[in-house]
Amino acid sequence: MKYALTMFPTDDAIRPDDLARAAEERGFESLFFPEHTHIPCSRKTPYPAGGDLPREYYRTHDPFVALGLAAGVTKRIKLATGICLVIERDPIVLAKEVASLDYLSNGRAILGIGAGWNVEEMGNHGTEFKSRWQLLRERVEAMKAIWQNEQAEYHGKFVSFDPVFSFPKPVQKPHPPVLLGGHGPKALERVVRYCDGWMPISMRAGDIKAGIADLRRLAEKAGRDPRSISVSVFWAPADRQAIDGYEAIGVERAIFPLPPAPRDQVMPILDKYAKLIG
């Protein structure tokens, strides 16, 4: 089992470099940062978890800037987005950001992705809610072309460009792992079609064991080796029995949440997790 952490990197929380250094010292395999480019003032779209939208959603650093800062003070820990809102980013620019992070960190980037839930937020980026999943797929496919080919081109409904040069290329071959956050049959089909891993949220995924079984069945049907698709549980519970249960059903990575809080509040929780995985 691999053990990871996630935290909203905000302007009033522990610094990303400080957190990454402490996480690496305690043996964590990876660090995941989510993102929101902005939060519309309208607040028409309800928060999926219910109630008011938490304060940290309004205050996140850009994840690639934060992960770049983390890369500079660490050697081993993987540097991940969890999740990157690909539907709000230009794929040529995003491909460059991911490749640069992977290159400068000596092959430690992980791209966790999702399609988002805030209709107004993505609308401000010119993205239609109903077509966001097709847009996400095309952007991922376009980025893979950029990462793998000296002269890359892509032609889809939403993304289209003639041959381009884009360097550096990622250190990881054929490219950094792409993990999809989502739940349900459609999410699993998307994972099999264009991703390297599935990343469900523990409290929303339902029966994860059944989901893994369905994922493996879909992979075999599509001609993919099920072992080539990783499973990471986001917001994993800090419970040894639960973690052992995840491992028994094929989960490869448990991602524990940290509050977006100052260092003196975060470190005791980090140490608690460290004892759990030790």
C-alpha positions in Angstrom: 0.0 0.0 0.0 1.2 3.5 -0.9 0.2 6.3 1.5 -0.5 9.9 0.4 -1.8 13.2 1.7 -4.1 15.8 0.3 -4.7 19.4 1.4 -6.1 22.5 -0.1 -2.9 24.7 -0.5 -4.2 28.1 0.6 -2.7 31.4 1.5 -3.5 31.0 5.2 -2.4 27.3 5.6 0.9 25.6 6.1 3.2 26.4 3.1 3.3 23.8 0.4 7.1 23.4 0.6 7.0 23.0 4.4 4.2 20.4 4.1 6.0 18.5 1.4 9.3 18.4 3.3 7.5 17.1 6.4 5.5 14.5 4.5 8.6 13.1 2.8 10.5 12.9 6.1 7.6 10.8 7.5 7.6 8.4 4.6 4.5 9.4 2.6 4.6 8.4 -1.1 2.8 11.4 -2.6 1.1 14.7 -2.0 -2.1 15.8 -3.8 -3.2 19.4 -4.2 -6.7 20.3 -5.6 -7.6 23.5 -7.4 -10.3 26.0 -8.1 -9.2 28.9 -10.4 -11.9 31.1 -8.8 -15.3 30.9 -7.2 -18.1 32.9 -8.9 -19.9 35.3 -6.5 -23.3 34.1 -7.7 -23.1 30.7 -5.9 -26.0 29.3 -8.0 -24.5 25.8 -8.1 -24.9 24.1 -4.7 -21.9 22.6 -2.9 -22.1 18.8 -3.5 -21.4 18.0 0.1 -24.2 20.3 1.3 -24.2 23.5 3.3 -22.0 26.5 2.7 -19.0 26.2 0.4 -15.9 25.9 2.7 -13.6 28.9 2.9 -10.6 27.1 1.4 -12.3 26.8 -2.0 -11.9 30.6 -2.4 -8.2 30.7 -1.5 -6.3 28.0 -3.3 -2.8 28.5 -4.8 -2.3 27.4 -8.3 -1.5 23.7 -7.8 1.4 23.6 -10.3 3.1 26.6 -8.6 2.6 25.0 -5.2 3.9 21.6 -6.4 6.8 23.2 -8.1 7.7 24.8 -4.7 7.3 21.4 -3.1 9.6 19.8 -5.7 12.4 22.2 -4.9 12.7 21.0 -1.3 12.1 17.2 -1.8 13.8 14.3 -3.5 11.4 11.4 -3.5 7.7 12.3 -2.8 5.4 12.2 -5.8 3.8 15.5 -6.7 0.2 15.2 -7.6 -2.9 17.2 -8.5 -6.1 15.9 -6.9 -7.9 17.1 -8.9 -6.8 19.3 -11.7 -9.8 20.9 -13.5 -8.7 20.1 -17.0 -11.9 21.5 -18.4 -10.8 25.0 -17.2 -7.3 24.8 -18.7 -5.8 25.2 -22.2 -4.4 21.7 -23.0 -1.2 23.0 -24.7 -0.4 25.1 -21.7 -1.4 22.3 -19.3 0.7 19.8 -21.1 3.7 22.1 -20.8 3.0 22.6 -17.0 2.8 18.9 -16.3 5.9 18.1 -18.4 7.9 20.8 -16.8 6.9 19.6 -13.3 7.8 16.1 -14.2 11.1 17.1 -15.8 12.2 19.4 -13.0 11.3 16.9 -10.3 13.0 14.0 -12.0 9.9 12.1 -12.9 7.6 12.7 -9.8 4.5 14.2 -11.3 1.0 12.6 -11.1 -1.9 14.2 -12.9 -5.2 13.6 -11.0 -8.1 15.0 -13.1 -11.8 15.6 -12.9 -14.6 17.4 -14.7 -15.7 19.6 -11.9 -19.1 20.4 -10.5 -19.4 24.3 -10.4 -21.4 25.2 -13.5 -20.7 29.0 -13.2 -16.9 28.5 -12.6 -16.4 26.4 -15.7 -18.7 28.7 -17.6 -16.4 31.6 -17.0 -13.7 29.5 -18.8 -16.0 29.0 -21.8 -16.9 25.4 -20.9 -20.4 24.0 -21.2 -21.4 21.8 -18.3 -23.2 19.2 -20.6 -20.1 18.6 -22.8 -17.4 18.8 -20.1 -16.6 15.1 -20.2 -16.0 15.0 -23.9 -13.9 18.1 -23.6 -11.9 16.6 -20.8 -11.3 13.4 -22.8 -10.1 15.4 -25.9 -7.8 17.5 -23.8 -6.2 14.5 -22.1 -5.8 12.8 -25.5 -4.2 16.0 -26.9 -1.8 16.2 -24.0 -0.7 12.6 -24.4 0.1 13.4 -28.1 2.2 16.4 -27.0 4.0 14.4 -24.3 4.8 11.4 -26.6 5.5 12.9 -30.0 8.2 15.3 -31.2 5.7 16.8 -33.6 2.3 16.5 -32.1 -1.1 17.2 -33.5 -4.7 16.5 -32.5 -8.1 17.0 -34.2 -11.3 16.5 -32.3 -14.6 18.3 -31.9 -13.4 20.6 -29.1 -9.6 20.5 -29.4 -7.8 20.8 -32.7 -4.3 21.9 -33.7 -1.8 21.1 -36.5 1.7 19.7 -35.7 3.5 21.5 -32.9 6.8 21.3 -31.0 6.5 21.3 -27.2 9.5 20.6 -24.9 10.5 19.5 -22.4 9.0 16.0 -22.6 8.1 14.3 -19.3 10.7 12.1 -17.7 8.1 9.4 -17.1 7.3 7.3 -20.2 5.1 7.3 -22.0 3.8 10.1 -19.7 3.0 10.9 -16.0 0.1 8.8 -14.7 -3.3 10.2 -15.3 -5.8 9.4 -12.5 -9.5 10.1 -12.9 -11.7 11.2 -10.0 -15.3 10.1 -10.3 -17.9 7.4 -9.5 -20.3 5.2 -11.3 -20.3 3.1 -14.5 -19.5 6.1 -16.8 -16.5 7.0 -14.7 -15.1 3.5 -14.9 -15.6 3.5 -18.7 -13.6 6.7 -18.9 -10.8 5.4 -16.8 -10.4 2.4 -19.1 -10.6 4.5 -22.2 -8.0 7.2 -21.5 -6.6 7.0 -17.9 -4.0 5.1 -15.9 -5.9 5.0 -12.6 -9.2 5.4 -10.8 -9.4 7.8 -7.8 -12.8 7.5 -6.0 -13.7 9.5 -2.9 -14.2 7.2 0.0 -17.5 8.5 1.3 -19.1 8.9 -2.2 -17.9 5.9 -4.1 -20.3 3.3 -2.6 -19.0 -0.2 -2.8 -15.4 0.2 -3.8 -14.8 -3.6 -4.0 -17.6 -3.9 -6.5 -16.3 -0.9 -8.4 -12.8 -2.5 -8.7 -14.4 -5.7 -10.0 -16.4 -3.7 -12.6 -13.2 -1.8 -13.5 -11.3 -5.0 -14.1 -14.1 -6.5 -16.2 -14.3 -3.3 -18.4 -10.5 -3.3 -18.8 -10.5 -6.9 -20.0 -13.4 -6.3 -22.3 -11.4 -3.3 -23.8 -8.3 -5.4 -24.2 -6.4 -3.7 -21.4 -4.5 -5.4 -18.6 -6.5 -4.7 -15.5 -3.2 -4.6 -13.6 -2.2 -1.5 -15.6 -4.9 0.5 -13.9 -4.2 1.7 -10.4 -6.8 2.4 -7.7 -6.3 5.2 -5.2 -8.9 6.1 -2.5 -9.2 9.8 -1.9 -10.1 10.9 1.7 -9.2 7.5 3.1 -10.2 7.0 6.7 -7.5 7.0 9.3 -8.3 3.5 10.5 -5.8 0.6 10.2 -8.6 -2.0 9.7 -10.2 0.0 6.9 -6.8 0.5 5.2 -6.0 -3.2 5.4 -9.5 -3.9 4.0 -8.8 -1.5 1.0 -5.5 -3.3 0.3 -7.1 -6.7 0.4 -9.5 -5.7 -2.4 -6.8 -4.1 -4.6 -6.5 -0.5 -3.6 -2.9 0.6 -4.2 -2.9 4.1 -2.6 -4.7 5.6 0.4 -4.9 9.4 0.4 -5.5 11.0 3.8 -6.9 14.5 4.2 -5.3 17.3 6.0 -7.1 20.5 7.0 -6.0 23.7 5.2 -4.7 25.2 8.5 -1.5 26.7 9.9 1.5 24.5 10.6 0.9 24.1 14.4 -2.6 22.6 13.6 -1.5 20.4 10.7 1.6 18.8 12.2 -0.1 16.8 15.0 -2.5 15.3 12.4 0.4 14.5 10.1 2.2 12.8 12.9 -0.9 10.8 13.7 -1.1 9.5 10.1 2.7 8.8 10.2 2.1 6.5 13.2 -0.7 4.8 11.4 1.4 3.9 8.4 4.5 3.2 10.4 
